[in-house]
Each structure stands twice: as C-alpha cells, then as structure tokens.
Amino acid sequence: MKNKNLLIIAMMAGLCAIPLSGCEKSSDTRTNLCEYLSFDGSNGFAATVLQDEAVPYKAWIREDGSIFVDIEMLQEYIDDRFYYDRKENLLLFTDASHTITSYVGENQFIERTEKQTVDYTISILEGDICYINMEYVKKFCEMNYKLFDSVGNKPARLVISDYKDMKYTEAKAKKRNMMRVDMDTMSDIVVEIDKGEALRVYDEEGDWYRAETEDGFTGYVQKKYNNAGKAVSVKVGNDEDTYTHTEFDGKVKLVWHQVTNYTANDTLSSATADMAGVNVISPTWYTMSDSKGNIDDLSSSNYVKKAHNMGCQVWALVDDFSTDSDGNRYSDKVLTSTTLREEFENNLISSVLACGADGINLDFEYVPKENEDDFHQFLREMSIKCKENSLIFSIDDYVPTEWSVYYDLKQQGKLADFVIVMSYDEYNANSESAGPVASLPFVKKAISDTVELVGDANRVVMGIPFYTRVWTETPEEYAESGAKIIEDNVNGNYALGSKAVSMDTAKEICKEAKVKPEWNEETGTDYAYIEKEHGNTQIWLENATSIQKKIDVANEYGIGGCACWKLGLESKDIWDIIDNYGR
C-alpha cells in the first residue's frame, strides 16, 4: 500500500512538470528590485517610476519630506522647457509667452517682473545636478505623484502618474498571484499580487497582461488570475494651442543675399534686376562681434525700403560664424549665459526694428551638442521676442540626420514661424567622393523627414541651391602638394578637389570642354564627365530642369515655400520657375 501511494505521488509530480491547465512549472526566484528599477539604493534617495516605466534617475528625499527630481529627468521625459543656467545658477521655465525665473536654493520666483514667494525651496544643487521640488514642477506640469517608503526588499519609490496622454484598463486580482519580469512563469518574480489588489493594465499578449501595481511596479501577470474591468483614458491638459504662428500670404519664395560689408547693400538693385517671383529677401547682416552679446551690424533702412518697393519682405539673417583670434566661437559663450543671451537678443531685436525689417532668419550652424539645452532656451526666448515685436521668426536647419537630431525640429516647429531645411550640400567640400549638391532622392527625404518632425507642412520651407560643384579627380602623382588624397586600391590613389560655382559657370565649363551634359534619372540632374590628360572633371549640374524637379517635390508635399542660396549664382531662366511656383 505504501509503495502504491509513492507511485501515485511520483506520477502527480511528473504531471506537474508538464504545463497543463491548473498545474505549471514556475520559478520562485525573485528579481533584485533595485536593479529592476535602475536604482542604486542610495540612502536619502528613491527610485523614479514614470507611470509604467522605471527611469535611471534618482529622486532626492529631504529630511522634511520634500521631494526633488533631477532636471535632466524632467527634460527627457516630462517637459524639456525647464532650463538650468550653470553660470548664473538660475532655473528657468519658458512657455509660449514668458519666462519664469528663480535662483537655485531660494523660495522665490519672478514671473512677468512680479516676485512671488512659496513655502518650499524651489531647487537645490547637489554636486553638478540641479534638483527641482516636485511641488514647483506641478505648477507647470499636470500630474500626480506619490512617494512609497522602503519596505523589505522594496526600495523607496517616487511614482509619477497621469503626466501624459495614455490609455489603460483597471483590473483587480482574483487570487494571489505573481508579477514577473517576462511573459513566462519561469521568469523572475517582481512582486506578489494579493487577492483584490488593484492594477493598471497597459497591454495584453496571449495569456498575459503588462500591468502596474499601485505602488509603482510594472511587469507581467497572467490573465487567468486577474479580472480586467473599466477602460480609462487619461487626457493631460497642455498649452500647445498657446504657440501661435504668423501666417504668410501665399508661398514663401525667399532668396538669400550675401552681404559682407555695408557697401554691399548698394548691390541690391543690380543683383535683383532680372529677379521675378521672390517675395522675401534675406540679407546676411548680423553676427556676434564678441562674447559679450554685442553684434556686427550691416543693416540698412534704405535697403529695406528698396525691398519693400519691390514687393518683398526682409528677413534679416543672423549667424553664429564669428570667432575670436583663437578660433573660439562667440556663440558658445553667449548661449550658455542668460545675461549674455538677453544682451544679444535685445541688441538684435533693436537693430531689426530700427531698420524696419519684417523678420529674423536664424542661421546657427555650429551649435555643439553639449550646448543643445542652451540653444533651445535661446530659441524659446527669440520666439517670444519676435512675437512681441510682430517679427516673423524663421530658422535654418541641416537635413535631419542622426548627428543633427539634437537641433530638435519638433520643438522648432512650435517656436518658429518657418523651419527652413537646407536641402543641399549632399556632397560638399568635406566629402570623400564626388557627387551632386542635391540629388532628387536626397531632397525628397529631407522634406519628408522635416515635415514629419515639424508636424505642419505649411511651415516647412525647402532650401534650394543656386550653385553647382565642379569636382576634379587627379592621380596622386600629379596632385598638388597638400591636396586631399583618396585611397583607391583598384584604380590608384587620387586627389579629390571641388569648388562651388554659379549655374552659368558650370554650363560654360561644359561648353568649353565640348561636352554635352546628359540627364541622370537617378539624381534628377544633368551630369557631365570631362576626361583630362591627368584625371577628370565631374559636374552634376543645378539648372532650370533640376530646380523644377525640386519645386515639384515642394508641391508634392504641400510645404510652405522655397529658399534659395544665393542671389547672383542663378541663371536667368530660374526666375520663371520661382515666379510660377505657388500659382
């Protein structure tokens, strides 16, 4: 009888090793909750959980119970308009219309020149991290938050919920069960779920829910142990509709006019003698003259009057090209200081208003990634100042790529009236091979990606090249000293050179070489190959045909206009195309 019972027990154990209904293999290994929440367990701190996601930032819990969070966490996950000026120890928050300022470590802030006091410290600097009081965060961001103390193997947790739009389903545990790391009963246990415990269900797959407990743990629970109930939709109030933009009558048809000294303003009439269709001229008038916020100013009220008489607005261009004698860019210092930024912004706005220009065209092409927060704060401040003074604000941008993503075209789409994508320089002086300035596939992708990021095609403007690059490839043995050498194990090393020329000059080079350019369907340009005694010349010509193809892309995507670099490099037949665009 005893042996028979043992046999039955052994058979039952064997059955339980097979995942049949009501009897399945499961692990009782528990995960390390600090690691699971990306938290190092520091005393006085708590893990940070954003709704259904643990993030690798610690919340600082002060002795008085106040809760402070890392500004970088806020910028990355909640609202990137919080800004910390390390040089002046200032905390700023800028919305569509104004900036609220406070000094780190104080309990006062200034809003629209009015100083206000709160009953808590607004922000604290710990090491090189700026922490912001959650009560102050709630002044700007709609959300709920709750602190859970450390108990047993559960570390302290700050759980922030309902801070973004989302949907979930309320659920309740039918019986005690386990929340696991993965959708597998053999995966590690996160926490135990008690009978009757409330959950938020975010997703479901197969027999599992991805759910969150009320105290901030997210993982997977089996459907059979939990009842899903009411569907909930969270809609967070925001101020998106307060970001307004200046409307433009028709398509923007802008041309940049390079002005390198004050006398060059007098060339406007001659440079535009054949021009047709253009409704915006952007002269290159401004740059920084030092690292104190002063400007080099080439503006001219007479120029503006002439342009207005031609039926054109003037959007004065300001760049970040200037450097000191050691090659350090003035903008790197000016952008990182609130006082210097304000000095620069006020100097610029005052000059633009004084000459009667209609807008500002910002051409900052050398912003290092480490200054991205400073750059974005600069854009927010410029956007407000332009609106206050009825100036159109446009920003020139590189084609969206992985390396330029920090320029943040999505944010620019809120701040600027027009985002101009410089959809050229596909192959440039730094390229390792010869190629077109702006092939059709390159332009299409540039426009498509920019429209997606900005979110409004009407405020995207296509940059169009009025220039062509002439490429030369010379065998290494005939190359000039110091030439750029490209290694080619098959055909032999060669020197690669290029220069930007006008449309007419490129055409003349082909004519002198008695070479007729042929249409290249792949690039959407005419292409010329000129064989020489020692090497060759290649040209992908920008001309009326290629420019029309680009305008066709602008029409296809329904964007807000075109911007052409630069006046004086075009052939006369280009103006018919610009004139007809948008009609």
C-alpha positions in Angstrom: 0.0 0.0 0.0 2.9 2.3 0.9 4.6 1.7 -2.4 1.4 2.3 -4.3 1.0 5.7 -2.6 4.5 6.6 -3.5 3.9 5.7 -7.1 0.8 7.9 -7.2 2.8 10.8 -5.8 5.6 10.3 -8.3 3.0 10.3 -11.2 1.4 13.5 -10.0 4.9 15.2 -9.7 5.6 14.1 -13.3 2.3 15.6 -14.5 3.1 18.9 -12.7 6.3 19.1 -14.7 4.1 19.5 -17.8 2.4 22.9 -18.3 -1.1 21.6 -18.2 -4.1 23.7 -17.2 -4.0 24.3 -13.4 -0.6 22.8 -13.0 2.5 24.5 -14.5 6.2 24.9 -13.8 7.1 28.2 -12.2 10.1 29.9 -10.7 10.2 31.3 -7.2 13.3 33.3 -7.9 12.9 37.0 -7.0 14.5 39.8 -9.0 16.6 42.4 -7.4 14.2 45.3 -7.2 16.9 48.0 -7.1 18.4 46.7 -10.3 14.9 46.3 -11.8 14.1 49.9 -11.1 17.5 51.2 -12.3 18.2 52.4 -8.7 21.5 52.2 -6.8 19.8 52.1 -3.4 21.4 55.3 -2.1 20.2 56.5 1.3 18.0 59.5 1.2 17.0 58.9 -2.4 14.2 57.0 -4.2 13.8 55.2 -7.5 11.8 57.1 -10.0 8.9 55.4 -11.8 7.1 57.3 -14.6 3.6 55.7 -14.9 4.7 52.3 -16.3 8.4 52.9 -16.7 11.3 53.0 -14.3 13.8 55.6 -15.4 17.5 55.7 -14.4 17.2 58.9 -12.3 17.1 59.2 -8.5 14.6 61.3 -6.6 16.1 63.1 -3.6 14.1 62.9 -0.4 14.9 65.6 2.0 14.6 65.3 5.8 11.5 67.5 5.8 9.8 65.1 3.4 10.1 67.3 0.4 10.8 65.6 -2.9 13.3 66.8 -5.5 13.8 65.4 -9.0 16.7 65.7 -11.4 16.2 68.4 -14.1 17.6 66.1 -16.7 14.8 63.6 -16.0 12.2 66.3 -16.4 13.7 67.5 -19.7 14.0 64.0 -21.1 10.6 62.6 -20.0 8.2 65.2 -18.9 8.9 68.8 -20.1 12.1 70.0 -21.8 11.3 73.6 -21.2 12.9 73.5 -17.7 16.4 75.0 -18.1 19.3 75.4 -15.7 21.9 78.1 -16.3 25.0 76.8 -14.6 26.9 80.0 -15.0 24.4 82.2 -13.2 22.8 79.5 -11.0 19.3 80.2 -12.4 16.4 77.9 -13.0 14.1 79.0 -15.9 10.9 77.7 -17.3 9.7 79.3 -20.6 6.3 78.7 -22.2 4.9 80.3 -25.3 4.7 83.8 -23.9 7.1 84.4 -21.0 9.9 83.0 -18.7 9.6 82.3 -15.0 12.9 82.7 -13.2 14.3 81.6 -9.8 17.7 81.4 -8.3 18.7 77.9 -7.2 18.4 77.4 -3.5 15.7 80.0 -3.0 11.9 80.0 -2.4 11.1 82.9 -4.7 10.5 83.2 -8.4 9.9 86.0 -10.8 7.0 85.9 -13.3 6.3 88.9 -15.6 8.5 91.2 -13.3 6.5 90.2 -10.2 8.3 88.4 -7.4 6.4 85.6 -5.7 7.3 83.5 -2.6 6.4 79.9 -2.0 6.7 77.9 1.3 9.3 75.5 -0.1 12.8 75.6 -1.6 12.3 75.6 -5.4 15.5 73.9 -6.4 18.8 72.6 -5.0 22.2 72.0 -6.5 23.8 68.7 -5.3 27.2 68.2 -6.9 26.6 69.1 -10.6 23.0 68.0 -10.6 20.1 70.5 -10.3 17.2 69.1 -8.4 13.7 70.6 -8.6 11.0 70.4 -6.0 8.0 68.3 -7.2 5.6 71.0 -5.9 7.2 73.5 -8.2 7.1 71.0 -11.1 3.3 70.7 -10.6 3.0 74.4 -11.1 3.8 73.8 -14.8 3.0 70.1 -15.4 -0.3 68.4 -14.8 0.4 65.1 -13.0 0.0 63.0 -9.8 2.8 61.8 -7.7 3.3 59.7 -4.5 6.3 58.5 -2.5 6.4 55.0 -1.3 8.8 54.2 1.6 11.3 51.4 1.5 9.8 48.2 2.9 11.6 44.8 3.0 13.2 44.2 -0.4 11.2 47.1 -1.9 13.3 50.3 -2.2 11.8 53.7 -1.8 9.9 54.8 -4.9 8.6 58.1 -6.3 5.7 57.2 -8.6 4.7 59.9 -11.1 1.4 59.1 -12.9 -1.0 60.7 -15.3 1.6 63.1 -16.7 0.9 62.2 -20.3 -1.9 61.1 -22.5 -2.5 57.4 -22.4 -5.0 54.6 -22.1 -5.2 51.7 -19.6 -7.7 49.2 -18.2 -8.5 48.9 -14.5 -8.0 45.4 -13.2 -8.3 43.5 -9.9 -6.6 40.3 -8.8 -9.0 37.3 -8.4 -6.5 35.5 -6.3 -3.0 35.8 -5.1 -0.5 35.6 -8.0 2.9 36.8 -9.1 4.0 39.7 -11.3 7.0 38.5 -13.3 9.8 40.1 -15.4 8.7 38.4 -18.6 5.7 36.5 -20.0 6.9 33.3 -18.6 6.2 31.6 -15.3 9.9 30.6 -15.2 11.0 34.2 -15.3 11.9 36.0 -12.0 9.2 37.4 -9.7 8.9 41.1 -9.4 6.3 41.3 -6.6 3.4 39.3 -5.3 -0.1 40.4 -6.1 -2.6 40.0 -3.3 -6.1 39.0 -3.9 -8.3 42.1 -4.5 -5.2 44.2 -5.3 -5.8 46.9 -8.0 -3.8 47.0 -11.2 -3.4 49.1 -14.3 -3.3 47.0 -17.4 -1.4 48.7 -20.3 -1.0 45.9 -22.8 -2.0 42.3 -23.3 -0.4 39.5 -25.3 -1.6 35.9 -25.3 -2.3 34.8 -21.7 -0.5 37.8 -20.1 -1.2 41.4 -19.1 1.6 44.0 -18.8 0.4 45.8 -15.7 1.4 48.2 -13.0 0.7 48.0 -9.2 -0.5 51.0 -7.3 2.9 51.3 -5.6 4.8 51.5 -8.9 6.0 48.1 -10.0 5.4 47.1 -13.6 5.7 43.6 -15.1 3.6 40.7 -16.4 0.7 39.0 -14.7 -1.4 36.0 -16.0 -4.8 36.9 -17.2 -6.5 34.0 -15.5 -5.7 35.4 -12.1 -6.8 39.0 -12.8 -10.0 40.5 -13.9 -9.8 43.4 -16.4 -12.6 46.0 -16.0 -13.1 49.6 -16.9 -11.2 51.2 -19.7 -9.6 54.6 -18.7 -8.4 57.3 -21.0 -6.0 59.9 -19.5 -6.0 63.3 -21.3 -3.5 65.7 -19.8 -4.1 69.4 -20.2 -1.4 71.2 -22.1 -0.6 74.6 -23.5 0.1 73.6 -27.1 -2.6 75.9 -28.5 -0.8 78.9 -27.0 2.0 78.5 -29.5 0.8 80.7 -32.4 2.4 81.4 -35.7 2.4 84.3 -38.1 0.6 83.5 -41.4 2.1 84.3 -44.7 0.2 85.3 -47.8 0.9 82.5 -50.3 4.1 80.5 -50.6 7.3 81.8 -49.1 9.7 82.4 -52.0 12.9 83.6 -50.3 16.3 84.4 -51.7 19.4 84.9 -49.5 21.5 87.9 -50.4 25.1 87.6 -49.2 26.1 91.0 -47.8 29.7 91.0 -46.4 30.1 94.7 -45.8 27.9 97.8 -45.5 28.6 99.0 -49.1 27.4 95.7 -50.5 23.9 96.7 -49.6 24.0 99.0 -52.6 24.1 96.0 -54.9 20.5 95.1 -54.2 19.1 96.8 -57.3 21.6 95.3 -59.7 21.5 91.8 -58.1 17.7 91.7 -58.5 17.4 93.3 -61.9 16.2 90.0 -63.5 14.6 88.6 -60.4 10.9 87.5 -60.5 8.5 85.8 -58.2 10.5 86.4 -55.0 8.6 87.8 -52.0 11.3 87.6 -49.3 14.9 88.7 -49.3 17.2 87.7 -46.5 20.4 89.7 -46.3 23.3 88.3 -44.3 23.5 91.3 -41.9 24.2 90.1 -38.4 26.8 88.0 -36.5 28.2 88.3 -33.0 31.1 90.7 -32.6 32.3 89.4 -29.2 31.5 87.1 -26.4 29.5 89.7 -24.5 26.4 89.8 -26.6 27.3 92.6 -29.0 26.7 92.3 -32.7 28.3 93.2 -36.0 25.5 95.1 -37.8 25.3 95.7 -41.5 21.6 96.6 -41.6 20.3 99.4 -43.8 16.9 101.1 -43.7 17.4 102.2 -47.3 17.8 98.5 -48.3 14.6 97.6 -46.5 12.7 100.5 -48.3 14.0 99.3 -51.7 13.0 95.7 -51.0 9.5 96.8 -49.8 9.1 98.8 -53.0 9.9 95.6 -54.9 7.1 93.9 -53.0 9.5 91.9 -50.8 9.7 91.4 -47.1 13.1 91.5 -45.5 14.1 88.7 -43.0 17.4 89.7 -41.7 19.8 86.8 -41.3 21.9 86.3 -38.1 24.6 83.6 -38.0 27.0 82.1 -35.4 30.0 82.0 -37.7 32.2 84.5 -35.9 35.2 83.5 -33.7 37.9 85.1 -31.6 41.6 85.1 -32.6 42.0 81.6 -31.2 39.1 80.2 -33.2 36.6 80.0 -30.3 33.1 80.8 -31.4 31.5 83.7 -29.6 28.1 81.9 -29.6 29.5 79.1 -27.4 29.9 81.6 -24.5 26.9 83.8 -25.2 24.4 81.0 -25.5 25.4 79.5 -22.1 24.7 82.7 -20.1 21.2 84.1 -19.6 22.5 87.6 -19.2 24.6 87.4 -22.3 21.8 85.8 -24.3 19.4 88.5 -23.3 22.0 91.2 -24.3 22.5 89.6 -27.7 18.7 89.1 -28.2 17.9 92.7 -27.3 20.7 94.1 -29.5 19.5 92.1 -32.4 15.8 92.9 -32.0 16.6 96.6 -31.6 18.5 96.8 -34.8 16.0 94.8 -36.8 13.2 97.1 -35.6 15.3 100.2 -36.3 15.9 99.3 -39.9 12.3 98.3 -40.5 12.9 94.7 -41.4 10.0 92.2 -41.2 11.6 89.2 -39.6 14.7 87.4 -38.5 16.3 84.4 -40.2 18.4 82.5 -37.7 21.3 80.6 -39.3 23.1 78.9 -36.4 25.1 76.1 -38.0 27.8 75.5 -35.4 26.0 74.6 -32.2 27.9 71.8 -30.4 25.8 69.0 -28.9 26.9 69.9 -25.4 25.1 73.3 -25.8 21.8 71.9 -27.1 19.9 73.0 -23.9 21.3 76.5 -24.2 20.4 76.7 -27.9 16.8 75.5 -27.3 16.4 78.1 -24.5 17.7 80.7 -26.9 15.1 79.7 -29.5 12.3 79.9 -26.9 13.4 83.4 -25.9 13.8 84.6 -29.5 10.4 83.2 -30.4 8.8 85.3 -27.6 10.7 88.4 -28.5 9.8 88.1 -32.2 6.1 87.7 -31.4 6.1 90.6 -29.0 7.6 92.8 -31.8 5.5 91.4 -34.7 8.6 89.9 -36.4 8.5 86.7 -38.4 10.9 84.1 -37.0 12.5 81.6 -39.3 15.2 79.0 -38.5 17.7 77.4 -41.0 18.4 73.8 -40.4 20.5 70.9 -41.6 18.8 68.0 -43.3 17.5 65.7 -40.5 20.2 63.1 -39.7 21.2 61.1 -36.7 24.0 63.5 -35.9 21.8 66.6 -36.1 18.8 65.3 -34.2 19.7 67.5 -31.2 18.7 70.6 -33.2 15.2 69.3 -32.3 13.0 70.2 -35.3 9.9 69.1 -33.4 10.5 71.8 -30.8 11.4 74.3 -33.6 8.1 73.6 -35.2 6.4 75.1 -32.1 8.7 78.1 -31.8 9.4 79.2 -35.3 7.0 80.6 -37.9 9.0 78.8 -40.6 11.6 76.0 -40.5 13.9 76.1 -43.5 15.7 72.9 -44.3 18.9 73.4 -46.2 18.3 70.5 -48.5 21.7 70.8 -50.3 25.4 70.1 -49.7 24.6 66.4 -50.0 28.2 66.2 -51.3 30.4 69.1 -50.2 34.0 70.1 -49.8 34.5 67.6 -46.9 33.1 64.6 -48.8 35.2 61.6 -49.6 33.8 61.2 -53.1 32.3 63.3 -55.8 28.6 63.7 -56.1 25.6 66.0 -56.6 24.9 69.0 -54.4 21.3 68.0 -54.0 20.0 64.8 -55.7 16.3 64.3 -56.0 16.1 61.4 -53.6 18.2 63.4 -51.1 15.8 66.3 -51.3 12.7 64.2 -51.1 13.9 62.5 -47.9 14.9 65.9 -46.4 11.5 67.3 -47.0 9.6 64.2 -45.9 11.6 63.9 -42.7 11.3 67.6 -41.9 7.6 67.7 -42.4 7.2 64.6 -40.1 9.2 66.2 -37.4 7.8 69.8 -37.6 4.2 68.4 -37.9 2.9 71.2 -40.2 3.9 71.1 -43.9 2.8 74.7 -44.3 5.6 75.9 -42.1 8.4 73.9 -43.8 10.4 75.7 -46.4 12.8 73.9 -48.9 16.3 75.2 -49.3 17.3 75.2 -53.0 20.9 75.5 -54.3 21.6 78.1 -56.9 25.2 76.7 -57.2 26.9 73.6 -58.6 30.1 71.9 -57.5 32.8 71.1 -60.0 34.7 68.0 -59.0 38.2 67.1 -60.1 40.0 63.8 -59.6 43.7 63.8 -60.2 46.1 60.8 -60.0 48.2 61.2 -56.8 51.5 61.5 -58.7 50.1 64.7 -60.5 48.4 66.1 -57.4 49.4 69.5 -55.9 51.1 69.5 -52.6 48.6 69.4 -49.7 45.8 68.1 -51.8 43.2 65.8 -50.3 44.2 62.2 -51.3 41.6 59.5 -51.6 42.9 55.9 -51.3 41.8 53.6 -54.1 43.3 50.2 -54.2 41.7 49.3 -57.5 42.4 52.4 -59.7 45.1 54.1 -57.7 45.0 56.9 -55.2 43.9 60.3 -56.4 43.4 63.9 -55.2 39.8 65.0 -54.9 39.0 68.6 -55.2 35.9 70.7 -55.7 34.7 74.3 -55.9 31.3 75.8 -55.8 30.4 77.8 -58.9 27.4 79.5 -60.4 25.0 77.8 -62.7 26.3 79.7 -65.7 29.9 79.0 -64.8 29.2 75.3 -64.7 27.4 75.5 -68.0 30.4 77.4 -69.5 32.9 74.8 -68.3 31.0 72.1 -70.2 30.7 74.2 -73.3 34.5 74.9 -73.3 35.2 71.2 -72.9 32.7 70.5 -75.8 30.8 68.1 -73.5 27.1 68.0 -73.5 25.6 67.1 -70.1 23.2 64.2 -70.1 20.2 63.7 -67.9 20.7 61.4 -65.0 17.4 60.0 -63.8 18.8 58.7 -60.5 20.0 62.1 -59.3 17.5 64.3 -61.1 20.2 66.4 -62.6 22.2 66.8 -65.8 25.6 65.1 -65.5 28.9 65.9 -67.3 32.1 63.9 -67.3 35.1 65.6 -68.8 38.2 63.5 -69.4 41.5 65.3 -69.0 45.1 64.3 -69.6 45.7 63.7 -65.9 42.4 63.0 -64.3 38.8 64.0 -64.9 36.2 66.6 -64.0 32.6 65.7 -63.0 29.6 68.0 -62.6 26.1 67.3 -61.5 24.5 70.5 -62.8 21.9 72.5 -61.0 19.9 74.3 -63.6 16.3 75.1 -64.6 15.5 71.4 -65.1 16.8 70.2 -61.7 15.3 73.2 -59.9 11.9 72.5 -61.4 12.2 68.9 -60.2 12.8 70.2 -56.7 9.8 72.6 -56.9 7.7 69.6 -58.0 8.7 67.9 -54.7 7.7 71.1 -52.8 4.3 70.9 -54.5 4.0 67.1 -53.8 4.5 67.7 -50.0 2.4 70.9 -49.9 5.1 72.7 -48.0 5.2 76.4 -47.2 7.8 77.6 -49.8 11.3 77.6 -51.0 14.5 79.5 -50.0 17.4 79.9 -52.5 21.1 80.2 -51.8 22.2 82.5 -53.1 21.3 85.6 -55.1 23.8 86.0 -58.0 24.5 82.3 -58.7 21.4 81.6 -60.6 20.9 81.5 -64.4 18.1 83.9 -65.7 15.8 81.0 -66.6 15.4 80.1 -63.0 13.2 83.1 -62.3 10.4 81.8 -64.4 10.3 78.7 -62.2 10.3 80.7 -59.0 7.7 83.0 -60.4 5.3 80.2 -61.3 5.7 78.3 -58.0 2.6 78.5 -56.0 0.4 80.0 -58.7 
